[in-house]
Amino acid sequence: MSYVLLVAVSLMAEETVETPQPTYPAQALEVVRQTNAYRAQHGLPALEIDPTLMQCAQAWSYEMTRSGFRHSRGGSAYRPSNASENIAMGSYNATATMRQWIGSGGHRANMLGSHSKIGVGCYKNCWTQQFSGAGRGATVVYTGGQRSTYSRRRGLFRRRR
């Protein structure tokens, strides 16, 4: 009696699964680039893109096309003491929008402030720049006019009443 030993070998190629990176409008990224170049001209460090600020700024730019030109409630997506917001309307490109902000003392001060994070949104001819420091713990976030709490520790949003 003879036995045949069959051995199945599975050579599975190792799969690389990449975490999808958020995609942002090219014009918004151009504003970030120009803002950081402007800060560098003044000896200041570059600002880091914050995904939450980017999302909130984009939502606010869209909201302004629907409900009118005004600052978001609270002035920024984040509400630590070190937060500010620039908005603009009328321009359809990053360079013209940056010229408007640089030409205004208050907007220029926001861009040169002691922030570490930035979010930029653009929709049609509405632009939003939101700045923040490195806030800790729970932070109030404004997205599309809805008030929520974002916890960095838990990485989640909770609707606030």
C-alpha positions in Angstrom: 0.0 0.0 0.0 1.4 3.3 -0.9 0.4 6.6 0.5 0.5 9.9 -1.4 1.0 12.9 0.7 -0.4 16.0 -0.8 0.8 19.3 0.7 -1.0 22.5 -0.3 1.1 25.5 0.0 -0.6 28.8 -0.1 1.6 31.7 -1.0 -0.4 34.7 -0.3 1.0 38.0 -1.3 1.2 40.3 1.7 -1.5 42.9 1.2 -0.7 46.5 2.0 -3.8 48.3 3.3 -3.4 52.1 3.2 -5.5 54.3 5.4 -7.3 56.6 3.2 -6.1 60.2 3.6 -8.6 63.0 3.5 -8.8 64.8 0.3 -9.1 68.6 0.3 -9.9 71.1 -2.4 -6.8 72.1 -4.3 -7.6 75.8 -3.7 -7.8 75.2 0.0 -4.4 73.5 0.1 -3.0 76.5 -1.9 -4.3 78.9 0.7 -2.5 76.7 3.4 0.7 76.8 1.3 0.5 80.6 0.8 -0.3 81.2 4.5 2.7 79.2 5.6 4.9 81.0 3.0 3.7 84.3 4.4 4.4 83.2 7.9 7.9 82.1 6.9 8.5 85.6 5.5 7.9 86.8 9.0 10.0 84.2 10.8 7.1 82.1 12.0 6.7 78.4 11.9 4.4 76.6 9.4 0.9 75.7 10.5 -0.1 72.1 10.6 -3.3 71.1 8.7 -5.9 69.9 11.2 -8.5 67.6 9.6 -11.2 68.7 11.9 -10.5 72.4 11.2 -10.4 71.6 7.4 -13.8 69.9 7.7 -15.4 72.7 9.7 -13.9 75.4 7.4 -15.2 73.6 4.3 -18.6 73.2 5.9 -18.7 76.9 6.8 -17.7 78.1 3.3 -20.6 76.0 1.9 -23.0 77.3 4.6 -22.1 81.0 3.8 -23.2 80.4 0.1 -26.6 79.4 1.5 -27.2 81.6 4.5 -25.0 84.7 3.9 -21.6 86.1 4.6 -20.9 86.0 8.4 -18.5 84.4 10.9 -19.4 81.0 12.2 -20.8 80.9 15.7 -17.9 81.0 18.2 -15.5 82.4 15.6 -13.8 79.1 14.9 -14.3 75.3 14.8 -12.4 75.1 18.0 -13.0 77.3 21.0 -9.8 77.3 23.1 -8.5 80.8 24.0 -6.2 80.6 21.0 -8.6 80.4 18.1 -9.5 82.8 15.2 -11.2 82.8 11.9 -10.8 84.7 8.6 -13.6 84.7 6.0 -13.7 86.2 2.5 -16.2 86.4 -0.3 -16.0 87.4 -3.9 -12.8 85.8 -5.2 -12.6 82.6 -7.1 -8.9 81.8 -6.5 -6.5 81.4 -3.6 -4.1 84.1 -4.6 -6.7 86.8 -4.8 -8.2 85.7 -1.5 -4.8 85.8 0.2 -4.3 89.3 -1.1 -7.5 90.4 0.5 -6.5 88.9 3.9 -3.0 90.2 3.8 -4.3 93.7 3.0 -6.5 93.7 6.1 -4.8 94.3 9.5 -7.2 92.0 11.4 -7.0 89.2 8.9 -3.2 89.6 8.7 -2.9 89.4 12.5 -4.8 86.2 12.5 -2.5 84.6 9.9 0.6 85.7 11.9 -0.9 84.8 15.3 0.6 82.2 17.7 -1.4 79.4 16.2 -0.2 75.9 15.4 -3.1 74.5 13.4 -5.0 75.6 10.3 -8.1 74.6 8.4 -9.2 76.1 5.1 -12.4 75.7 3.2 -13.6 77.1 -0.1 -16.8 76.8 -1.9 -17.6 78.9 -5.0 -16.5 82.4 -4.0 -16.7 81.9 -0.2 -13.5 81.2 1.8 -12.9 80.3 5.5 -9.6 80.1 7.3 -9.7 78.7 10.9 -6.7 78.8 13.2 -6.2 77.1 16.6 -3.5 76.2 19.1 -3.0 72.7 20.4 -6.3 72.5 22.4 -6.6 69.7 24.9 -9.5 67.6 26.1 -13.0 68.3 24.9 -13.5 71.2 22.6 -16.7 72.8 21.2 -16.9 72.3 17.4 -19.2 74.0 15.0 -20.1 72.0 11.9 -22.8 73.3 9.6 -24.3 75.4 12.4 -24.6 72.3 14.6 -22.9 72.4 18.0 -21.0 69.3 19.1 -18.3 68.4 21.5 -15.2 66.8 20.0 -13.0 64.8 22.4 -9.4 64.4 21.3 -9.0 61.5 23.8 -11.9 59.6 22.5 -11.8 60.8 18.9 -15.5 61.3 18.6 -18.2 63.9 18.4 -21.2 64.3 20.7 -24.1 66.6 20.0 -24.5 69.3 22.6 -27.8 70.9 23.6 
